[in-house]
Amino acid sequence: MTKGESVRVLERALEVIQFVAEQGEAVGVTRIAQATGIPKATVHRILTTLEESRVVARENGQYFLGPAVLFWSTAYRHRSSLIQVARPKLVPLWEEVRETVHLVMFEGGEAFYLDKMESPHPVRMHSRVGARLCLYSTASGKAILASLPEPELELYLRHTRLEPRTDRTITDPARLREELKLVRERGFALDDLENEEGIRCVGSSIVDFRGYPLGAISVSVPAYRFSLEQALEVGPRVREVALEVSRGFGFLRGLSPQKQGSAGGI
């Protein structure tokens, strides 16, 4: 096998792992092959190798992530300084709001759920640690976008198709820019049923000493018990916690990152 062929095999294996991880349920070979475009026989060979390494596990012909991935995840989470700095600040916030609190990491132009503190109420969020989230339709995502330097924000808007996720999703770039301006003015962002039907969120970005976004903190609640007025009341508290975490990374200014304007303008 040539070097190029080896790389291709690795790329396909990663595609399979990524697809299985994103489903949140056990999936079969046929479904994986259809979704990834990889031949069924190749998918089967990849899964067999991954199963031997405990990267995936199999039950009744269906595959799901195996214990090796949990080990990797735990190692990464322990390594992450963001979770170490943020966790002590998130606990008091969760105790105040008694709703789902998320810690989001921004890396490589994408955002991922890094930590999640579940609501004690029966109806909870479907978000999963490690899953990607949409930047333009979520509170955390919009808070991150509002803190980006203008050239990076421009690049994002130029190359991102703003697909509707609900009938409230902002799909016009000019309107999204206006929304991000409002986020900078008040220091927190709202997801007013824009990313998922029936879910309302408020979030604020975490930045480093330059004002560059490292991630965000958000509170997510079913809309029936979290009105827009309540979200606006919780927003300043989320902004305050995000600022406390940002100070742990050298951000010394008194106002929240978004209120300072995008990082490129600080």
N, C-alpha and C positions, 0 to 999 in steps of 0.2 A: 504493500500500500504506500503510495506516495505521500509526501507531506501535505499536499493540497487535498488529497482524499481523506486523510486523517482529520484535517480541520473540518471538512464537510460533515464527516460522521459526528464529530463533536457538536457542530452547530445543530444538526438534526436532533441529537440527544437532548440538547438544551431546549429546543423547541418543544419536544415531547414533555419534558419536566415542567416547562412554563405553562403549557396547556393544562396538564393535570392539576397543577397548583391553582390555576385560576378558576377551575370548575367548582371547587368546594364540595365535590362528591366523587364517588368512584366512577370511572369511565372505562369503556371497552376499547379494544383495538380499532374497530371500524370507525367509531366516532373520532378517535384521535387522528386516524389516517385522513378522514374527510376534512377535519378542521385544519390540519397542518399541510396537507397536500403531499405527505410522505407516503410512499407505497406501503400497503398493509404488511407485507412480508418484512420490510425494513423496520417498521414500527414494532413488530413482534420481536425481532432480534434485539432492538434497542431496549425494549421493556424487559426482556429476559436478562440482559446484562445488568440493567439498573436494579432488577429484583435481587440478583445475586449480591449486589453491593448494598442492598437495603435502602436504596434511594427511593424505590417504590415498593409497595406491597400489593399482593393480589388476593382477592377473595371472590369466589364464584365467577371467575373470568373477568372481573372488573379491577381496575388499578387505581390506587390512591398513593399519596406521598408516604414514604416509609420513615422509619426512625432515624436514618442518617440525616435527613433534612432537618429534623427537630434538633439534632446535635449541632448542625451548622447554624441554625437560627439562634440557638441559645448562645453559641460562641460569638456570633455577630452582635447580638443584643448586649452581651457582657462587655464587648469591646467598644460599643458605641458610647462616646462621651455625652452625646445628646440625651440619651435616656438616663444616664447617671445624673446629669445636672437637672433635668426636667422633672423626674419622678417625685422628688421631695416637694416640688411646687404644685404638682398636679393633684396630690392627695388632698390638701386642704380645699382646692377648687372642687373636686369631686364631692367632698363632704358637705360643701355649701349647696351645690346645685342638685346633687343626688340624681344625676343623669349621666349618660355616656360621655366620657371625656377621651378625646383622641390626641395622641402625639404623632405628628407627621414629620417625615424626613424628606428633604429636597436634595436630590443628588443626580447629576448627569442630566439635568433638564426635566426630571420626572419626580413625582411625589409618591411616597409609599407610607402606609400606616406602620409606624414603628412600635407603638404601644397603645393599649386600649383599656380603659377602666369602665366596666360594664355598669349600666343602670341597674338599680335593685328592683325596678318595676318589671312586670310581666312582659310588656312589649319592648323589645330591644332592637338595636341596630344590626344589620346584616354584614357590616364591615368586618374585615379580617386583617390581623397583623400580617404584614408582608405584601398585601394587595396594593396595586396601584390605584391612584385616584385621579379623577379628571381635574385639571387646574382651573378651567374657565367656568365650571358649574358648581364647584364646592366652596364652602366658606374658607377652608384652609388653603385651597388652591388660589382663590382670588386674593387672599391676604399675601401669599407668596408672590403672585404676579405683580401686585401693587408695590412690592419692595424690590423688584428687579431693576437693574440699570436700564435706562431707556433703550439702548441698542439691543439688549437681550429681549426686552418686551416686544420691540418692533419685530425682531426675528421670529419670536414665538407666534405673534399674530399673523405674520406673513405666511408661515408654514403650517398653521393649525386650522383645520376646518372645524368651525364651531357648530357641531351637530346638535340638534335638540335632544335632550335626554328626558325632558318633560315638556309640557306646553308652556312652562315658565322660563325655560333656559334662555339665556341671552345668546343669540346667534349672530348678532350684528357687531363687527369689530369696533365701530365708532361708539355704539352704545356700551360695549364692554369697557372701553376706555373711560367713558363717563362714570361707570360704576367703580372702576379702579381709582379714579380721582376722589370719589366719595369715600372709598375705603381709606385712602391716605389722610383725608380730612378728619375722620372720626377714629382712626386707629384700629378698626376691626372690620371684618367682612361678614356679610350675611348670605346664606343660601336659603332663599325663601321658596322652598319646594322646587328648586331648579335642577337638582341632581337626581332626586328620587321622590316619587309621589308620596306625599304625606309626611315628609321629613323636613324639619327646619333646623338650621345650624348657624352658629356664630363662631368665627375664628379670627386669630391674630397671628402674625408671623413672628418667628424667632430669627434673629439675625446675629451676625458676628460683629467684630469690632469695626468693620468697614460699613456695616449696615446691609451686608449681603445676606439674603435669606438662607438659613440652614434648614428651616422647616416651619411648622406652625402648631398651634394648639387650638382645638375646637371643642365645642359642646354641641352634641347632636341629640335631638328630641323629636318624637312623633308630634306633628303639628297640633293634634287635638289637645295636647297638654302643654303647648309652648307657643303662645301667640306671638305675633310680630312685635307687639309692645313688650312682652317679656324678653324676647330675644334682644331687643334694643337695650333693655335694662341690664341683661347679663353681659352684653358686649364690653363695657368698660372694665369689668372684672377679669374677663378673658384677656383683654389688652394688658391689664396690669400684670397678670401672671406671665404672659409672654415676654413682657419687658424684664421681669425679674430673671427669667431664664436667659434672655439675651445678655443681661449684665454678666452672667456667668461665662460668657464668651467674649467679654471685653467691650460690649456696647455700653458706652458711658453717658450718652446723651439723656436728657431728662424726659423727652417725649417718646412715645412709642415709635417704632421704625416707620410705620406707614404715615404717621403724622409729619415725619421729617421729609416726606416725599420719597421717591424711589431712590435706591442706593446710589444710582449714578449721579443724583443731584445733591448728595450730602457733602 
